[in-house]
Amino acid sequence: MRTDQQPIRLALFAPEGRMGQAIAAAVATNPSFVMHSDHADVLVDFSSPDGLRASIDRAVSAGIPLLVGTTGLGEGHQSLIADAAEIIPVLKAPNTSLGVALLENLAERAARVLDANEWDVEIVEAHHRLKADAPSGTALHLGQAVERGRDMDAKEELGRSGVGLAREPGSIGYAAVRGGTVAGDHDVLFLGPDERIILSHRAENRAIFARGALAGARFLVGRPAGLYTMKDVIGAE
């Protein structure tokens, strides 16, 4: 068992992936962490939806926390995560950037204040050409933050619209752009009568996600079983 003076041991479920490599590089410059595939304190999974069951089985079997950064998850995957969270601490983070976590909090607070009948919401995101899912998991997560602020049912389809469609009052629209090597851009636009509020975040490289993943891993160590988000990591109300 590790002591507080020892570095946190991380295992990567997909070390060969882009995020796996970015996290390994971040660990190499941070003495508070060390890579250890066999006896880890936290398992980190940025692989793919198909790999989620295997990463959950590995974490549950080892009795260690799991950080899930995989996007494009369906309802079945969410059920797997919820079941695992009854046994181990699980941090579900479609985006591990601390800045995006704050953006989510700001979007929820803005939605709580602005009248949904007068303020439309558009969420626009851009990523590199190889990203498979659209809208991004982060964009959908931001939409859920708006829904929470408006006290909407997260499963209510009436409140969501696709790109290029006419908007119903209170709808949330999504637009996705793919191209180049964009690490990740997200804008939450609140469009009201005669004025606009735009909340934005720009990721310049994957290092920010790697640093956020390390913050998430540090948060998970010693936590009881349960489902956590980056909102818990930054201590947002």
Solvent accessible surface area in square Angstrom, and as a share of the most:
residue,aa,sasa,rsa
1,M,230,1.03
2,R,47,0.17
3,T,70,0.41
4,D,128,0.66
5,Q,159,0.71
6,Q,88,0.39
7,P,54,0.34
8,I,11,0.06
9,R,66,0.24
10,L,1,0.00
11,A,2,0.02
12,L,17,0.08
13,F,51,0.21
14,A,17,0.13
15,P,74,0.47
16,E,127,0.57
17,G,27,0.26
18,R,122,0.45
19,M,26,0.12
20,G,4,0.03
21,Q,109,0.49
22,A,21,0.16
23,I,1,0.00
24,A,37,0.29
25,A,62,0.48
26,A,16,0.13
27,V,9,0.05
28,A,88,0.68
29,T,116,0.68
30,N,41,0.21
31,P,124,0.78
32,S,51,0.33
33,F,8,0.03
34,V,60,0.34
35,M,67,0.30
36,H,70,0.31
37,S,78,0.50
38,D,114,0.59
39,H,120,0.54
40,A,13,0.10
41,D,18,0.09
42,V,0,0.00
43,L,0,0.00
44,V,2,0.01
45,D,0,0.00
46,F,41,0.17
47,S,39,0.25
48,S,48,0.31
49,P,39,0.24
50,D,137,0.71
51,G,14,0.13
52,L,0,0.00
53,R,145,0.53
54,A,53,0.41
55,S,0,0.00
56,I,12,0.06
57,D,81,0.42
58,R,88,0.32
59,A,0,0.00
60,V,46,0.26
61,S,100,0.65
62,A,64,0.50
63,G,54,0.52
64,I,25,0.13
65,P,15,0.09
66,L,0,0.00
67,L,0,0.00
68,V,0,0.00
69,G,6,0.05
70,T,9,0.05
71,T,31,0.18
72,G,43,0.42
73,L,32,0.16
74,G,34,0.33
75,E,147,0.66
76,G,54,0.52
77,H,46,0.21
78,Q,68,0.30
79,S,64,0.41
80,L,39,0.19
81,I,1,0.01
82,A,48,0.37
83,D,86,0.45
84,A,3,0.03
85,A,8,0.06
86,E,141,0.63
87,I,109,0.55
88,I,6,0.03
89,P,14,0.09
90,V,1,0.00
91,L,0,0.00
92,K,43,0.18
93,A,1,0.01
94,P,27,0.17
95,N,19,0.10
96,T,1,0.00
97,S,2,0.01
98,L,80,0.40
99,G,34,0.32
100,V,7,0.04
101,A,4,0.03
102,L,92,0.46
103,L,8,0.04
104,E,14,0.06
105,N,9,0.04
106,L,66,0.33
107,A,0,0.00
108,E,13,0.06
109,R,124,0.45
110,A,20,0.15
111,A,4,0.03
112,R,142,0.52
113,V,123,0.71
114,L,30,0.15
115,D,73,0.38
116,A,30,0.23
117,N,118,0.61
118,E,99,0.44
119,W,19,0.07
120,D,46,0.24
121,V,0,0.00
122,E,31,0.14
123,I,0,0.00
124,V,49,0.28
125,E,2,0.01
126,A,19,0.15
127,H,17,0.07
128,H,26,0.12
129,R,162,0.59
130,L,115,0.57
131,K,39,0.17
132,A,106,0.82
133,D,32,0.17
134,A,65,0.50
135,P,42,0.26
136,S,1,0.01
137,G,12,0.12
138,T,6,0.04
139,A,0,0.00
140,L,66,0.33
141,H,31,0.14
142,L,1,0.01
143,G,0,0.00
144,Q,63,0.28
145,A,0,0.00
146,V,0,0.00
147,E,1,0.01
148,R,106,0.39
149,G,9,0.09
150,R,32,0.12
151,D,133,0.69
152,M,44,0.20
153,D,89,0.46
154,A,54,0.42
155,K,167,0.71
156,E,67,0.30
157,E,127,0.57
158,L,133,0.66
159,G,6,0.06
160,R,70,0.26
161,S,24,0.16
162,G,33,0.31
163,V,105,0.60
164,G,75,0.72
165,L,110,0.55
166,A,102,0.79
167,R,69,0.25
168,E,103,0.46
169,P,96,0.60
170,G,11,0.10
171,S,1,0.01
172,I,0,0.00
173,G,0,0.00
174,Y,16,0.06
175,A,20,0.16
176,A,44,0.34
177,V,84,0.48
178,R,69,0.25
179,G,27,0.26
180,G,32,0.31
181,T,123,0.72
182,V,53,0.31
183,A,16,0.12
184,G,2,0.02
185,D,35,0.18
186,H,1,0.01
187,D,23,0.12
188,V,0,0.00
189,L,36,0.18
190,F,1,0.00
191,L,51,0.26
192,G,18,0.18
193,P,75,0.47
194,D,154,0.80
195,E,99,0.45
196,R,175,0.64
197,I,66,0.33
198,I,90,0.46
199,L,33,0.16
200,S,62,0.40
201,H,30,0.14
202,R,124,0.45
203,A,9,0.07
204,E,159,0.71
205,N,79,0.40
206,R,73,0.27
207,A,42,0.32
208,I,39,0.20
209,F,22,0.09
210,A,0,0.00
211,R,139,0.51
212,G,0,0.00
213,A,1,0.01
214,L,7,0.03
215,A,22,0.17
216,G,0,0.00
217,A,0,0.00
218,R,114,0.42
219,F,29,0.12
220,L,0,0.00
221,V,43,0.25
222,G,80,0.77
223,R,108,0.39
224,P,96,0.60
225,A,49,0.38
226,G,19,0.18
227,L,84,0.42
228,Y,33,0.13
229,T,41,0.24
230,M,8,0.04
231,K,51,0.22
232,D,64,0.33
233,V,29,0.17
234,I,57,0.29
235,G,54,0.52
236,A,25,0.19
237,E,178,0.80
